[in-house]
Amino acid sequence: MKIMIVEDETFVREGIVSILQSSLTIPFRLNSCADAREAMSVSEFSHPDLVITDIEMPDTDGLELIRQMKAANYCDSFIILSGHDNFDYARNALRYGVSDYLLKPVDKEELINAIRKIYESRYLNKEMDGSARPFREIPFLAWDMSLESMPASLRRIIGYMSKNYMNDISQKTISEALFFHPSYISSLINKYTGHNFGYLLDYIRIRRGAELLLGEPDMSISEVSVLVGYNNERRLYAAFQKYLNMTPGDFRKLYQE
């Protein structure tokens, strides 16, 4: 997900960047701009998926920036930040289709939740249209990993994996984080999914990789591999060949068409 931050106050802008880099667990790329003019210039080439903008900036305010971006088809998802709980601002923000209106100082959890909600609506909760076909047609991707029927301990394990798949995680790191013995983790996964730890981690990474390949057409395969936790492109190729019987490039070409 390509995220742009537009904020004229340097310490606020850097603070938001720090929050996202330390707490946001979805795959993302980040640009930050000091004003609307810079944001429009960068967006012409980057076309961000989400713009987080201050509403009060010199020269061009956040609402005017949103109007210009929508008119140019640069972006269609926005979160507004404001130092004032102003009803008129909030009403106009809704008129422009803004997803969230957050007050400064920015609450970390509110911001992260707002971004995750947009990400999930964009990538994870799509209707079964043409771009979602592979998640229904390919048995590996169509696997129903329903958590409701699983014990709470396994839900915690899978939740941790789903938030940290982009890192170098193992049964040992999960054991240290959740205080479960590695053999207990292994037996739980095998009993309730019928697969081992490596298969489950590959599933989470490949599923996220497939979403990025189709949802981010200008993102390189090398970038996708890093964002989903494979530290080089060869490992992503090997995983796609093993489980989907095709390369990441073939997958993108086939299902984008």
BALOBA-1460 file (C-alpha; in Angstrom, 3 decimals):
// residues 257
<rec num="1" residu="m" x="0.000" y="0.000" z="0.000"/>
<rec num="2" residu="k" x="1.403" y="3.396" z="-0.996"/>
<rec num="3" residu="i" x="0.846" y="6.001" z="1.718"/>
<rec num="4" residu="m" x="1.562" y="9.721" z="1.463"/>
<rec num="5" residu="i" x="1.771" y="12.071" z="4.445"/>
<rec num="6" residu="v" x="1.216" y="15.784" z="3.773"/>
<rec num="7" residu="e" x="2.032" y="17.971" z="6.787"/>
<rec num="8" residu="d" x="3.774" y="21.353" z="6.923"/>
<rec num="9" residu="e" x="4.959" y="20.983" z="10.531"/>
<rec num="10" residu="t" x="8.179" y="18.979" z="10.429"/>
<rec num="11" residu="f" x="7.954" y="17.454" z="13.914"/>
<rec num="12" residu="v" x="4.354" y="16.320" z="13.313"/>
<rec num="13" residu="r" x="5.240" y="14.863" z="9.913"/>
<rec num="14" residu="e" x="8.237" y="13.007" z="11.323"/>
<rec num="15" residu="g" x="6.151" y="11.791" z="14.254"/>
<rec num="16" residu="i" x="3.570" y="10.246" z="11.930"/>
<rec num="17" residu="v" x="6.316" y="8.625" z="9.880"/>
<rec num="18" residu="s" x="7.757" y="7.162" z="13.088"/>
<rec num="19" residu="i" x="4.349" y="5.796" z="14.159"/>
<rec num="20" residu="l" x="3.795" y="4.056" z="10.837"/>
<rec num="21" residu="q" x="7.287" y="2.624" z="10.641"/>
<rec num="22" residu="s" x="7.107" y="1.220" z="14.168"/>
<rec num="23" residu="s" x="3.470" y="0.104" z="14.411"/>
<rec num="24" residu="l" x="1.885" y="-0.442" z="10.997"/>
<rec num="25" residu="t" x="2.053" y="-4.145" z="10.123"/>
<rec num="26" residu="i" x="0.568" y="-4.140" z="6.623"/>
<rec num="27" residu="p" x="2.904" y="-3.975" z="3.585"/>
<rec num="28" residu="f" x="3.386" y="-0.297" z="2.732"/>
<rec num="29" residu="r" x="5.605" y="2.261" z="1.042"/>
<rec num="30" residu="l" x="5.791" y="5.795" z="2.364"/>
<rec num="31" residu="n" x="6.229" y="9.300" z="0.949"/>
<rec num="32" residu="s" x="6.081" y="12.473" z="3.029"/>
<rec num="33" residu="c" x="5.545" y="16.003" z="1.714"/>
<rec num="34" residu="a" x="5.685" y="19.405" z="3.355"/>
<rec num="35" residu="d" x="2.881" y="21.068" z="1.384"/>
<rec num="36" residu="a" x="0.160" y="20.536" z="-1.193"/>
<rec num="37" residu="r" x="2.293" y="21.629" z="-4.136"/>
<rec num="38" residu="e" x="4.934" y="19.005" z="-3.370"/>
<rec num="39" residu="a" x="2.210" y="16.400" z="-2.792"/>
<rec num="40" residu="m" x="0.643" y="17.036" z="-6.203"/>
<rec num="41" residu="s" x="4.031" y="16.860" z="-7.906"/>
<rec num="42" residu="v" x="4.965" y="13.557" z="-6.265"/>
<rec num="43" residu="s" x="1.479" y="12.073" z="-6.779"/>
<rec num="44" residu="e" x="1.645" y="12.621" z="-10.513"/>
<rec num="45" residu="f" x="4.119" y="9.745" z="-10.671"/>
<rec num="46" residu="s" x="3.449" y="7.737" z="-7.493"/>
<rec num="47" residu="h" x="-0.407" y="7.688" z="-7.409"/>
<rec num="48" residu="p" x="-0.710" y="6.933" z="-3.659"/>
<rec num="49" residu="d" x="-3.403" y="4.583" z="-2.366"/>
<rec num="50" residu="l" x="-3.919" y="6.727" z="0.729"/>
<rec num="51" residu="v" x="-3.126" y="10.356" z="1.546"/>
<rec num="52" residu="i" x="-2.946" y="11.479" z="5.185"/>
<rec num="53" residu="t" x="-3.104" y="15.266" z="5.117"/>
<rec num="54" residu="d" x="-3.211" y="18.155" z="7.538"/>
<rec num="55" residu="i" x="-6.301" y="20.258" z="6.881"/>
<rec num="56" residu="e" x="-4.678" y="23.621" z="7.706"/>
<rec num="57" residu="m" x="-1.622" y="24.376" z="5.585"/>
<rec num="58" residu="p" x="-0.283" y="27.574" z="4.006"/>
<rec num="59" residu="d" x="-1.248" y="28.349" z="0.389"/>
<rec num="60" residu="t" x="-3.443" y="25.265" z="-0.199"/>
<rec num="61" residu="d" x="-5.377" y="23.579" z="2.596"/>
<rec num="62" residu="g" x="-6.099" y="19.873" z="2.941"/>
<rec num="63" residu="l" x="-9.615" y="19.988" z="1.476"/>
<rec num="64" residu="e" x="-8.417" y="21.804" z="-1.638"/>
<rec num="65" residu="l" x="-5.584" y="19.285" z="-1.992"/>
<rec num="66" residu="i" x="-8.117" y="16.447" z="-1.830"/>
<rec num="67" residu="r" x="-10.270" y="18.161" z="-4.465"/>
<rec num="68" residu="q" x="-7.279" y="18.546" z="-6.783"/>
<rec num="69" residu="m" x="-6.098" y="14.970" z="-6.259"/>
<rec num="70" residu="k" x="-9.540" y="13.553" z="-6.973"/>
<rec num="71" residu="a" x="-9.908" y="15.706" z="-10.076"/>
<rec num="72" residu="a" x="-6.550" y="14.448" z="-11.366"/>
<rec num="73" residu="n" x="-7.348" y="10.825" z="-10.379"/>
<rec num="74" residu="y" x="-4.202" y="10.697" z="-8.253"/>
<rec num="75" residu="c" x="-5.855" y="9.189" z="-5.166"/>
<rec num="76" residu="d" x="-9.299" y="8.299" z="-3.824"/>
<rec num="77" residu="s" x="-8.653" y="7.507" z="-0.137"/>
<rec num="78" residu="f" x="-7.891" y="10.211" z="2.427"/>
<rec num="79" residu="i" x="-7.459" y="10.703" z="6.157"/>
<rec num="80" residu="i" x="-7.567" y="14.282" z="7.449"/>
<rec num="81" residu="l" x="-5.642" y="15.529" z="10.487"/>
<rec num="82" residu="s" x="-6.795" y="18.682" z="12.247"/>
<rec num="83" residu="g" x="-5.800" y="20.658" z="15.292"/>
<rec num="84" residu="h" x="-9.422" y="21.777" z="15.795"/>
<rec num="85" residu="d" x="-12.659" y="19.903" z="16.327"/>
<rec num="86" residu="n" x="-14.361" y="22.031" z="13.677"/>
<rec num="87" residu="f" x="-17.824" y="20.911" z="12.558"/>
<rec num="88" residu="d" x="-17.616" y="22.702" z="9.193"/>
<rec num="89" residu="y" x="-14.284" y="21.052" z="8.409"/>
<rec num="90" residu="a" x="-15.668" y="17.641" z="9.350"/>
<rec num="91" residu="r" x="-18.819" y="18.167" z="7.269"/>
<rec num="92" residu="n" x="-16.811" y="19.233" z="4.226"/>
<rec num="93" residu="a" x="-14.471" y="16.287" z="4.725"/>
<rec num="94" residu="l" x="-17.444" y="13.923" z="4.550"/>
<rec num="95" residu="r" x="-18.637" y="15.670" z="1.401"/>
<rec num="96" residu="y" x="-15.269" y="14.938" z="-0.207"/>
<rec num="97" residu="g" x="-15.505" y="11.266" z="0.779"/>
<rec num="98" residu="v" x="-12.743" y="11.406" z="3.386"/>
<rec num="99" residu="s" x="-12.411" y="8.106" z="5.270"/>
<rec num="100" residu="d" x="-11.480" y="9.536" z="8.683"/>
<rec num="101" residu="y" x="-11.129" y="12.911" z="10.414"/>
<rec num="102" residu="l" x="-8.581" y="12.640" z="13.242"/>
<rec num="103" residu="l" x="-7.658" y="15.289" z="15.771"/>
<rec num="104" residu="k" x="-4.140" y="16.310" z="16.746"/>
<rec num="105" residu="p" x="-2.195" y="15.294" z="18.679"/>
<rec num="106" residu="v" x="-2.539" y="12.093" z="16.686"/>
<rec num="107" residu="d" x="-3.601" y="9.046" z="18.665"/>
<rec num="108" residu="k" x="-1.420" y="6.159" z="17.473"/>
<rec num="109" residu="e" x="-4.092" y="3.476" z="17.768"/>
<rec num="110" residu="e" x="-6.728" y="5.591" z="16.028"/>
<rec num="111" residu="l" x="-4.395" y="6.295" z="13.123"/>
<rec num="112" residu="i" x="-3.255" y="2.675" z="12.747"/>
<rec num="113" residu="n" x="-6.842" y="1.409" z="12.901"/>
<rec num="114" residu="a" x="-7.991" y="3.962" z="10.326"/>
<rec num="115" residu="i" x="-5.245" y="2.919" z="7.905"/>
<rec num="116" residu="r" x="-5.894" y="-0.793" z="8.463"/>
<rec num="117" residu="k" x="-9.606" y="-0.291" z="7.780"/>
<rec num="118" residu="i" x="-8.815" y="1.313" z="4.430"/>
<rec num="119" residu="y" x="-6.270" y="-1.392" z="3.599"/>
<rec num="120" residu="e" x="-8.700" y="-4.194" z="4.385"/>
<rec num="121" residu="s" x="-11.508" y="-2.639" z="2.356"/>
<rec num="122" residu="r" x="-9.119" y="-2.168" z="-0.545"/>
<rec num="123" residu="y" x="-7.400" y="-5.569" z="-0.577"/>
<rec num="124" residu="l" x="-8.994" y="-8.068" z="1.775"/>
<rec num="125" residu="n" x="-12.749" y="-7.511" z="1.541"/>
<rec num="126" residu="k" x="-13.204" y="-7.161" z="-2.204"/>
<rec num="127" residu="e" x="-16.238" y="-8.577" z="-3.940"/>
<rec num="128" residu="m" x="-15.431" y="-11.604" z="-6.023"/>
<rec num="129" residu="d" x="-14.757" y="-9.703" z="-9.226"/>
<rec num="130" residu="g" x="-12.165" y="-10.559" z="-11.853"/>
<rec num="131" residu="s" x="-9.254" y="-9.345" z="-9.722"/>
<rec num="132" residu="a" x="-10.305" y="-11.694" z="-6.898"/>
<rec num="133" residu="r" x="-10.604" y="-14.801" z="-9.076"/>
<rec num="134" residu="p" x="-7.312" y="-16.417" z="-8.007"/>
<rec num="135" residu="f" x="-8.385" y="-16.434" z="-4.364"/>
<rec num="136" residu="r" x="-11.346" y="-18.558" z="-5.341"/>
<rec num="137" residu="e" x="-9.917" y="-20.613" z="-8.193"/>
<rec num="138" residu="i" x="-6.495" y="-21.649" z="-6.871"/>
<rec num="139" residu="p" x="-6.869" y="-24.287" z="-4.126"/>
<rec num="140" residu="f" x="-3.874" y="-23.034" z="-2.146"/>
<rec num="141" residu="l" x="-5.181" y="-19.446" z="-2.029"/>
<rec num="142" residu="a" x="-8.785" y="-20.526" z="-1.482"/>
<rec num="143" residu="w" x="-7.922" y="-22.376" z="1.727"/>
<rec num="144" residu="d" x="-10.430" y="-21.309" z="4.385"/>
<rec num="145" residu="m" x="-8.320" y="-20.522" z="7.427"/>
<rec num="146" residu="s" x="-11.318" y="-19.857" z="9.653"/>
<rec num="147" residu="l" x="-10.294" y="-18.872" z="13.177"/>
<rec num="148" residu="e" x="-13.684" y="-19.297" z="14.853"/>
<rec num="149" residu="s" x="-13.336" y="-23.058" z="15.297"/>
<rec num="150" residu="m" x="-9.775" y="-22.830" z="16.620"/>
<rec num="151" residu="p" x="-8.737" y="-22.640" z="20.280"/>
<rec num="152" residu="a" x="-7.781" y="-19.225" z="21.626"/>
<rec num="153" residu="s" x="-4.095" y="-20.137" z="21.840"/>
<rec num="154" residu="l" x="-3.954" y="-20.988" z="18.129"/>
<rec num="155" residu="r" x="-5.814" y="-17.799" z="17.257"/>
<rec num="156" residu="r" x="-3.110" y="-15.890" z="19.137"/>
<rec num="157" residu="i" x="-0.381" y="-17.734" z="17.224"/>
<rec num="158" residu="i" x="-1.967" y="-17.070" z="13.825"/>
<rec num="159" residu="g" x="-2.681" y="-13.473" z="14.817"/>
<rec num="160" residu="y" x="0.975" y="-12.979" z="15.678"/>
<rec num="161" residu="m" x="2.059" y="-14.553" z="12.380"/>
<rec num="162" residu="s" x="-0.393" y="-12.389" z="10.423"/>
<rec num="163" residu="k" x="1.049" y="-9.228" z="12.002"/>
<rec num="164" residu="n" x="4.721" y="-10.207" z="11.759"/>
<rec num="165" residu="y" x="4.985" y="-12.299" z="8.570"/>
<rec num="166" residu="m" x="7.200" y="-9.634" z="6.967"/>
<rec num="167" residu="n" x="9.850" y="-10.264" z="9.621"/>
<rec num="168" residu="d" x="12.177" y="-13.211" z="10.143"/>
<rec num="169" residu="i" x="9.842" y="-15.218" z="12.390"/>
<rec num="170" residu="s" x="10.017" y="-18.828" z="13.537"/>
<rec num="171" residu="q" x="8.442" y="-21.080" z="16.130"/>
<rec num="172" residu="k" x="11.195" y="-19.920" z="18.478"/>
<rec num="173" residu="t" x="10.389" y="-16.201" z="18.062"/>
<rec num="174" residu="i" x="6.669" y="-16.899" z="18.532"/>
<rec num="175" residu="s" x="7.465" y="-18.996" z="21.597"/>
<rec num="176" residu="e" x="9.421" y="-16.097" z="23.120"/>
<rec num="177" residu="a" x="6.699" y="-13.563" z="22.280"/>
<rec num="178" residu="l" x="3.676" y="-15.577" z="23.418"/>
<rec num="179" residu="f" x="5.255" y="-17.838" z="26.056"/>
<rec num="180" residu="f" x="4.211" y="-21.064" z="24.315"/>
<rec num="181" residu="h" x="6.601" y="-23.996" z="24.007"/>
<rec num="182" residu="p" x="7.712" y="-24.526" z="20.360"/>
<rec num="183" residu="s" x="6.461" y="-28.110" z="20.365"/>
<rec num="184" residu="y" x="3.050" y="-26.905" z="21.592"/>
<rec num="185" residu="i" x="2.917" y="-24.399" z="18.725"/>
<rec num="186" residu="s" x="3.800" y="-27.126" z="16.250"/>
<rec num="187" residu="s" x="1.218" y="-29.582" z="17.568"/>
<rec num="188" residu="l" x="-1.580" y="-26.974" z="17.633"/>
<rec num="189" residu="i" x="-0.968" y="-25.930" z="14.040"/>
<rec num="190" residu="n" x="-0.801" y="-29.498" z="12.829"/>
<rec num="191" residu="k" x="-3.911" y="-30.624" z="14.735"/>
<rec num="192" residu="y" x="-6.239" y="-27.825" z="13.656"/>
<rec num="193" residu="t" x="-4.948" y="-26.969" z="10.164"/>
<rec num="194" residu="g" x="-3.511" y="-30.273" z="9.000"/>
<rec num="195" residu="h" x="-0.292" y="-28.505" z="8.001"/>
<rec num="196" residu="n" x="3.032" y="-27.615" z="9.584"/>
<rec num="197" residu="f" x="4.369" y="-24.225" z="10.670"/>
<rec num="198" residu="g" x="6.307" y="-23.635" z="7.438"/>
<rec num="199" residu="y" x="3.237" y="-24.246" z="5.281"/>
<rec num="200" residu="l" x="1.141" y="-21.835" z="7.351"/>
<rec num="201" residu="l" x="3.775" y="-19.089" z="7.182"/>
<rec num="202" residu="d" x="4.159" y="-19.601" z="3.426"/>
<rec num="203" residu="y" x="0.375" y="-19.392" z="3.028"/>
<rec num="204" residu="i" x="0.196" y="-16.059" z="4.858"/>
<rec num="205" residu="r" x="3.131" y="-14.631" z="2.894"/>
<rec num="206" residu="i" x="1.975" y="-15.877" z="-0.512"/>
<rec num="207" residu="r" x="-1.580" y="-14.685" z="0.085"/>
<rec num="208" residu="r" x="-0.268" y="-11.202" z="0.945"/>
<rec num="209" residu="g" x="2.118" y="-11.358" z="-2.012"/>
<rec num="210" residu="a" x="-0.739" y="-12.236" z="-4.366"/>
<rec num="211" residu="e" x="-2.759" y="-9.271" z="-3.062"/>
<rec num="212" residu="l" x="0.167" y="-6.929" z="-3.701"/>
<rec num="213" residu="l" x="0.922" y="-8.324" z="-7.165"/>
<rec num="214" residu="l" x="-2.636" y="-7.594" z="-8.285"/>
<rec num="215" residu="g" x="-3.349" y="-4.523" z="-6.177"/>
<rec num="216" residu="e" x="-0.032" y="-2.736" z="-6.799"/>
<rec num="217" residu="p" x="0.690" y="-3.164" z="-10.528"/>
<rec num="218" residu="d" x="3.676" y="-0.789" z="-10.463"/>
<rec num="219" residu="m" x="5.353" y="-2.553" z="-7.531"/>
<rec num="220" residu="s" x="8.264" y="-4.744" z="-8.625"/>
<rec num="221" residu="i" x="8.397" y="-8.427" z="-7.750"/>
<rec num="222" residu="s" x="11.575" y="-7.741" z="-5.786"/>
<rec num="223" residu="e" x="9.743" y="-5.145" z="-3.656"/>
<rec num="224" residu="v" x="6.853" y="-7.544" z="-3.073"/>
<rec num="225" residu="s" x="9.237" y="-10.276" z="-1.927"/>
<rec num="226" residu="v" x="10.777" y="-8.002" z="0.717"/>
<rec num="227" residu="l" x="7.410" y="-6.681" z="1.928"/>
<rec num="228" residu="v" x="6.030" y="-10.165" z="2.559"/>
<rec num="229" residu="g" x="9.079" y="-11.485" z="4.381"/>
<rec num="230" residu="y" x="11.100" y="-13.257" z="1.696"/>
<rec num="231" residu="n" x="14.451" y="-11.509" z="1.888"/>
<rec num="232" residu="n" x="15.212" y="-12.020" z="-1.789"/>
<rec num="233" residu="e" x="13.292" y="-12.471" z="-5.008"/>
<rec num="234" residu="r" x="14.418" y="-16.076" z="-5.505"/>
<rec num="235" residu="r" x="12.603" y="-17.204" z="-2.359"/>
<rec num="236" residu="l" x="9.338" y="-15.647" z="-3.559"/>
<rec num="237" residu="y" x="9.758" y="-17.336" z="-6.951"/>
<rec num="238" residu="a" x="10.432" y="-20.685" z="-5.265"/>
<rec num="239" residu="a" x="7.349" y="-20.370" z="-3.033"/>
<rec num="240" residu="f" x="5.046" y="-19.450" z="-5.931"/>
<rec num="241" residu="q" x="6.404" y="-22.319" z="-8.015"/>
<rec num="242" residu="k" x="5.999" y="-24.768" z="-5.139"/>
<rec num="243" residu="y" x="2.447" y="-23.887" z="-4.123"/>
<rec num="244" residu="l" x="0.891" y="-22.225" z="-7.194"/>
<rec num="245" residu="n" x="2.925" y="-23.898" z="-9.955"/>
<rec num="246" residu="m" x="3.687" y="-20.536" z="-11.565"/>
<rec num="247" residu="t" x="6.051" y="-17.615" z="-11.123"/>
<rec num="248" residu="p" x="4.927" y="-14.340" z="-9.476"/>
<rec num="249" residu="g" x="5.192" y="-12.651" z="-12.883"/>
<rec num="250" residu="d" x="3.026" y="-15.309" z="-14.538"/>
<rec num="251" residu="f" x="0.480" y="-14.983" z="-11.711"/>
<rec num="252" residu="r" x="0.266" y="-11.203" z="-12.131"/>
<rec num="253" residu="k" x="-0.016" y="-11.434" z="-15.928"/>
<rec num="254" residu="l" x="-2.661" y="-14.162" z="-15.873"/>
<rec num="255" residu="y" x="-4.996" y="-12.638" z="-13.302"/>
<rec num="256" residu="q" x="-4.611" y="-8.996" z="-14.214"/>
<rec num="257" residu="e" x="-5.781" y="-9.903" z="-17.677"/>
